[in-house]
Amino acid sequence: MLLAIAVLLIHSQLATTVPFSADKAAIDAPSARAATTISADPENFSLAAAASFDAPTQPMVEPSDSLPDAPVPVTSLTTPAPMAFLKSSKPMTVSVAQLRAENRRKQLMWRGLVVASSGAATFDAWSTRHTIGTSGSQELNPLLRPFAGNASLYAAIQVGPVLMDFVGKKMMYNRRPWVRRMWWVPQSASFVSSMFCGSHNLAYH
């Protein structure tokens, strides 16, 4: 009798232990499979885990039908030729001999204009004296009128050309390039004006 009761108690304890162990094994089976899968492929674990964790929160991105624009090729820039290889039409430097030759040429021109302007002034004085003596005319220039009655007119009329010669000499050595190029203008103007006045005196009767 006691043996039968002991067998029933042991059998009931075994019956309750076996289902509990089976349920526990069923619960632990997926975790074991996941562990084996993770340990089998450790390199893809981060991608698979990220995909499995972020799948509910991130929507699937549909691929775009339109492709991005292709990059435009950059055209090659043409660099200018260096100045060292350019052939200049005029030399960049001037020698001392060339400067002396240019100065000598200007001095000869200046002296020639001095002679020309003084000669034209003398012609103007002679024509004035001739017109006053022959036709009884009068000198219209108030600065030369006191000298028109005698030979001092030849000396007084040279004041204007001498001043123009001095101005031309100063312009020849001026710092401004355009003034240096126009140094001959005062003397030329004096020559032309004297020749015009002398011709006018001869034409007047």
NORDA-V35844 format. One record per residue. N is the residue number from 1. RES is the residue in one letter. PHI is phi in radians with two decimals (999 if undefined). BURIAL is # if it has 16 or more other C-alpha atoms within 10 Angstrom, else .. Layout:
BEGIN
n=N res=RES phi=PHI burial=BURIAL
n=N res=RES phi=PHI burial=BURIAL
END
This chain:
BEGIN
n=1 res=M phi=999 burial=.
n=2 res=L phi=-1.19 burial=.
n=3 res=L phi=-1.15 burial=.
n=4 res=A phi=-1.17 burial=.
n=5 res=I phi=-1.15 burial=.
n=6 res=A phi=-1.13 burial=.
n=7 res=V phi=-1.13 burial=.
n=8 res=L phi=-1.12 burial=.
n=9 res=L phi=-1.13 burial=.
n=10 res=I phi=-1.13 burial=.
n=11 res=H phi=-1.14 burial=.
n=12 res=S phi=-1.19 burial=.
n=13 res=Q phi=-1.15 burial=.
n=14 res=L phi=-1.16 burial=.
n=15 res=A phi=-1.11 burial=.
n=16 res=T phi=-1.34 burial=.
n=17 res=T phi=-1.33 burial=.
n=18 res=V phi=-1.15 burial=.
n=19 res=P phi=-1.09 burial=.
n=20 res=F phi=-1.09 burial=.
n=21 res=S phi=-1.17 burial=.
n=22 res=A phi=-1.16 burial=.
n=23 res=D phi=-1.10 burial=.
n=24 res=K phi=-1.11 burial=.
n=25 res=A phi=-1.17 burial=.
n=26 res=A phi=-1.17 burial=.
n=27 res=I phi=-1.24 burial=.
n=28 res=D phi=-1.37 burial=.
n=29 res=A phi=-1.13 burial=.
n=30 res=P phi=-1.07 burial=.
n=31 res=S phi=-1.13 burial=.
n=32 res=A phi=-1.16 burial=.
n=33 res=R phi=-1.14 burial=.
n=34 res=A phi=-1.14 burial=.
n=35 res=A phi=-1.13 burial=.
n=36 res=T phi=-1.16 burial=.
n=37 res=T phi=-1.16 burial=.
n=38 res=I phi=-1.16 burial=#
n=39 res=S phi=-1.24 burial=.
n=40 res=A phi=-1.28 burial=.
n=41 res=D phi=-2.24 burial=.
n=42 res=P phi=-1.25 burial=.
n=43 res=E phi=-1.24 burial=.
n=44 res=N phi=-1.61 burial=.
n=45 res=F phi=-1.16 burial=.
n=46 res=S phi=-1.14 burial=.
n=47 res=L phi=-1.19 burial=.
n=48 res=A phi=-1.17 burial=.
n=49 res=A phi=-1.17 burial=.
n=50 res=A phi=-1.14 burial=.
n=51 res=A phi=-1.18 burial=.
n=52 res=S phi=-1.27 burial=.
n=53 res=F phi=-1.39 burial=.
n=54 res=D phi=-1.58 burial=.
n=55 res=A phi=-1.05 burial=.
n=56 res=P phi=-1.26 burial=.
n=57 res=T phi=-1.64 burial=.
n=58 res=Q phi=-1.79 burial=.
n=59 res=P phi=-1.33 burial=.
n=60 res=M phi=-1.29 burial=.
n=61 res=V phi=-1.53 burial=.
n=62 res=E phi=-1.39 burial=.
n=63 res=P phi=-1.17 burial=.
n=64 res=S phi=-1.37 burial=.
n=65 res=D phi=-1.28 burial=.
n=66 res=S phi=-1.55 burial=.
n=67 res=L phi=-1.49 burial=.
n=68 res=P phi=-1.15 burial=.
n=69 res=D phi=-1.11 burial=.
n=70 res=A phi=-1.25 burial=.
n=71 res=P phi=-1.13 burial=.
n=72 res=V phi=-1.40 burial=.
n=73 res=P phi=-1.18 burial=.
n=74 res=V phi=-1.47 burial=.
n=75 res=T phi=-1.27 burial=.
n=76 res=S phi=-1.26 burial=.
n=77 res=L phi=-1.51 burial=.
n=78 res=T phi=-1.58 burial=.
n=79 res=T phi=-1.47 burial=.
n=80 res=P phi=-1.16 burial=.
n=81 res=A phi=-1.19 burial=.
n=82 res=P phi=-1.12 burial=.
n=83 res=M phi=-1.16 burial=.
n=84 res=A phi=-1.19 burial=.
n=85 res=F phi=-1.67 burial=.
n=86 res=L phi=-1.47 burial=.
n=87 res=K phi=-1.63 burial=.
n=88 res=S phi=-1.44 burial=.
n=89 res=S phi=-1.32 burial=.
n=90 res=K phi=-2.11 burial=.
n=91 res=P phi=-1.17 burial=.
n=92 res=M phi=-1.40 burial=.
n=93 res=T phi=-1.99 burial=.
n=94 res=V phi=-2.11 burial=.
n=95 res=S phi=-1.39 burial=.
n=96 res=V phi=-1.16 burial=.
n=97 res=A phi=-1.12 burial=.
n=98 res=Q phi=-1.17 burial=.
n=99 res=L phi=-1.12 burial=.
n=100 res=R phi=-1.15 burial=.
n=101 res=A phi=-1.13 burial=.
n=102 res=E phi=-1.14 burial=.
n=103 res=N phi=-1.14 burial=.
n=104 res=R phi=-1.12 burial=.
n=105 res=R phi=-1.15 burial=.
n=106 res=K phi=-1.15 burial=#
n=107 res=Q phi=-1.14 burial=.
n=108 res=L phi=-1.14 burial=.
n=109 res=M phi=-1.14 burial=.
n=110 res=W phi=-1.12 burial=#
n=111 res=R phi=-1.15 burial=.
n=112 res=G phi=-1.12 burial=.
n=113 res=L phi=-1.21 burial=#
n=114 res=V phi=-1.09 burial=#
n=115 res=V phi=-1.12 burial=.
n=116 res=A phi=-1.16 burial=#
n=117 res=S phi=-1.18 burial=#
n=118 res=S phi=-1.20 burial=#
n=119 res=G phi=-1.14 burial=#
n=120 res=A phi=-1.15 burial=#
n=121 res=A phi=-1.15 burial=#
n=122 res=T phi=-1.14 burial=#
n=123 res=F phi=-1.07 burial=#
n=124 res=D phi=-1.11 burial=#
n=125 res=A phi=-1.13 burial=#
n=126 res=W phi=-1.11 burial=#
n=127 res=S phi=-1.11 burial=#
n=128 res=T phi=-1.16 burial=#
n=129 res=R phi=-1.11 burial=#
n=130 res=H phi=-1.16 burial=.
n=131 res=T phi=-1.19 burial=#
n=132 res=I phi=-1.15 burial=#
n=133 res=G phi=-1.31 burial=.
n=134 res=T phi=-1.60 burial=.
n=135 res=S phi=-1.97 burial=.
n=136 res=G phi=1.22 burial=.
n=137 res=S phi=-1.36 burial=.
n=138 res=Q phi=-2.18 burial=.
n=139 res=E phi=-1.31 burial=#
n=140 res=L phi=-1.51 burial=.
n=141 res=N phi=-1.33 burial=.
n=142 res=P phi=-1.15 burial=.
n=143 res=L phi=-1.34 burial=.
n=144 res=L phi=-1.73 burial=.
n=145 res=R phi=-1.08 burial=.
n=146 res=P phi=-1.13 burial=.
n=147 res=F phi=-1.75 burial=#
n=148 res=A phi=-1.29 burial=#
n=149 res=G phi=-1.47 burial=.
n=150 res=N phi=-2.44 burial=.
n=151 res=A phi=-1.33 burial=.
n=152 res=S phi=-1.15 burial=.
n=153 res=L phi=-1.08 burial=#
n=154 res=Y phi=-1.13 burial=#
n=155 res=A phi=-1.40 burial=.
n=156 res=A phi=-1.20 burial=#
n=157 res=I phi=-1.34 burial=#
n=158 res=Q phi=-1.45 burial=#
n=159 res=V phi=-1.15 burial=.
n=160 res=G phi=-1.06 burial=.
n=161 res=P phi=-1.06 burial=#
n=162 res=V phi=-1.14 burial=#
n=163 res=L phi=-1.12 burial=.
n=164 res=M phi=-1.17 burial=#
n=165 res=D phi=-1.14 burial=#
n=166 res=F phi=-1.14 burial=.
n=167 res=V phi=-1.11 burial=#
n=168 res=G phi=-1.11 burial=#
n=169 res=K phi=-1.16 burial=#
n=170 res=K phi=-1.18 burial=.
n=171 res=M phi=-1.17 burial=#
n=172 res=M phi=-1.12 burial=#
n=173 res=Y phi=-2.01 burial=.
n=174 res=N phi=-1.29 burial=.
n=175 res=R phi=-1.29 burial=.
n=176 res=R phi=-1.43 burial=.
n=177 res=P phi=-1.10 burial=.
n=178 res=W phi=-1.18 burial=.
n=179 res=V phi=-1.23 burial=#
n=180 res=R phi=-1.12 burial=#
n=181 res=R phi=-1.31 burial=.
n=182 res=M phi=-1.87 burial=.
n=183 res=W phi=-1.15 burial=#
n=184 res=W phi=-1.44 burial=#
n=185 res=V phi=-1.14 burial=.
n=186 res=P phi=-1.06 burial=#
n=187 res=Q phi=-1.19 burial=#
n=188 res=S phi=-1.15 burial=#
n=189 res=A phi=-1.12 burial=.
n=190 res=S phi=-1.13 burial=#
n=191 res=F phi=-1.11 burial=#
n=192 res=V phi=-1.15 burial=.
n=193 res=S phi=-1.14 burial=#
n=194 res=S phi=-1.16 burial=#
n=195 res=M phi=-1.16 burial=#
n=196 res=F phi=-1.15 burial=.
n=197 res=C phi=-1.15 burial=#
n=198 res=G phi=-1.11 burial=#
n=199 res=S phi=-1.14 burial=.
n=200 res=H phi=-1.14 burial=.
n=201 res=N phi=-1.15 burial=#
n=202 res=L phi=-1.23 burial=.
n=203 res=A phi=-1.34 burial=.
n=204 res=Y phi=-1.56 burial=.
n=205 res=H phi=-2.21 burial=.
END
